[in-house]
Amino acid sequence: MKEQLTLFHTDTERAAQTDDPASNKIEQVSFRELVPEISNTGYLTHAIFAYPAKFIPQVVRYAITTYTKEGNWIVDPFAGSGTVGVEAYLCQRNAVLFDLNPLLNHIMPLKVYRGKEILSERHLHKLLDGMRESTHRFMPAWSNVAYWYTPEVLEVLSRYWGFIHNTDNEIYATIIKSALLKVSKRFSYTEDRTPKLARSKRKLKAIEELLKENWKQQLEEMTRSLSLKTLKDLNDFMIHTQPNLEHLGEVEFHGGIDSSYASVPRECEALITSPPYLQAQEYIRSTKMDLFWLGHTEEEIRELSRLEIPYRKADRLIQTETLEKIRKMLTRDDLQKRLDSYFCHTVNALENSMNRLRPNAAACIFVGNPRVDGIMVELWRILAEYFTERGFVFEKVYEDKIKARKLFGARKNKNPDGMKSEFLLVLRKNAICQTFAQQRESSLQDEGFPQHVSRKSPDSDAS
Ligand SMILES: C[S@@+](CC[C@H](N)C(=O)[O-])C[C@H]1O[C@@H](n2cnc3c(N)ncnc32)[C@H](O)[C@@H]1O
């Protein structure tokens, strides 16, 4: 981890010099002000799950209403916790979502709840009462599990999860599952507010003190109140969407998929996405406690972690004017590799989806300006250079200055990764793109990389 700490200095700010006609097209905005109808980023079902580096829904809403029409299909190859899916559904659009993290498959049935009847608190209470009496057991397939829990907490959690894993996967059980994920973290030794698992003295002490109290009752009450809160969010979501029932769209989701090599099953009218950060975010590792409790195995999680951007070997070199300048300024080999890996797989994933856009469709890509070894990497510019050489038209860039951003839970970071602004790059597909898409597909096949087939995890020498 030492390497990660030194990876992105923020003290010296150097940027690759560029001739800059595109900068004239930067529009300064505040998405929160542009979309005043969303006053709370966690409204309706948006806040049911914590996830690192979530979109604020205002950005997505703005892109949807500006660049798509009702009934259009939107693709998001880096869907994370599915913000694009929720906003698309609320705006009567359709969405197809991909993410390497299988959590997406557990999140979406709750966040886009399509039930037609108000959910009953009484039924939920009955199920929760049954859970208390349960004799089932579920132990995560996690060799380290005892490191994160006291034996007595683990015993109670394994009974609760045993009950859930043995209950039909109906909506009430799914609601309780989402509550148990939060409870399982809170009653573990990991810090509550950091994304990655971190056993701290503070938390060890807190758990020690808790165990002297009526902790079982507290655990049960927390599960109950979080479940009730989620049930209420789902009912609000349903009431909100009910009047448009006939016009509501489809939301397809594919978690556990590597977007660098996934096939997008349909043509779409827009892409709206936020790629992984260039620095180490490690989404799979950050959510692995959840994934274990949900029944995923150590081997599965290890395999997925290897496919995370930017921890895998690049299989082609992305070249653009600005990227070349940055490469020349970088002196460290490991940083060059990280940069090459990042652009190779981020561009592969974007290009896979952008190849499936219809002519004239917009690609809206939300990125920051991270620094590598003190050098600013203008992601929007590099992506614009790459895709405008492949038949996309540069439309504009919105710059939103970061005031305070919640990276995870309540942890506020005024300047994540040294970034001061975030950018929404908008490209427009024109008719000749089809030719470029076909060229890339056949060149990949020549190099031995089937375009629309998931590959086995490559060597991970970029980590
Ligand atoms: C910035 S987050 C997206 C957050 C999302 N916009 C939201 O609102 O929750 C980037 C996502 O890229 C995903 N990712 C990383 N490598 C990937 C890959 N090879 N294929 C697909 N998704 C990947 C991560 O799991 C993470 O969820």
The ligand as a Gaussian input file, in Angstrom:
#p B3LYP/6-31G(d) Opt

LIG

0 1
 C      -17.024000       5.128000     -10.138000
 S      -17.692000       3.516000      -9.885000
 C      -19.295000       3.648000     -10.567000
 C      -20.306000       4.118000      -9.547000
 C      -21.691000       4.281000     -10.133000
 N      -21.722000       5.355000     -11.110000
 C      -22.727000       4.521000      -9.030000
 O      -23.420000       5.550000      -9.077000
 O      -22.819000       3.719000      -8.111000
 C      -16.827000       2.550000     -11.062000
 C      -17.280000       1.103000     -11.164000
 O      -16.454000       0.438000     -12.129000
 C      -16.476000      -0.940000     -11.787000
 N      -15.407000      -1.671000     -12.505000
 C      -14.072000      -1.718000     -12.283000
 N      -13.478000      -2.534000     -13.171000
 C      -14.464000      -3.003000     -13.997000
 C      -14.500000      -3.889000     -15.110000
 N      -13.401000      -4.472000     -15.580000
 N      -15.707000      -4.153000     -15.699000
 C      -16.845000      -3.591000     -15.223000
 N      -16.878000      -2.753000     -14.168000
 C      -15.702000      -2.453000     -13.569000
 C      -16.322000      -0.933000     -10.263000
 O      -16.794000      -2.154000      -9.697000
 C      -17.164000       0.273000      -9.877000
 O      -18.453000      -0.113000      -9.474000

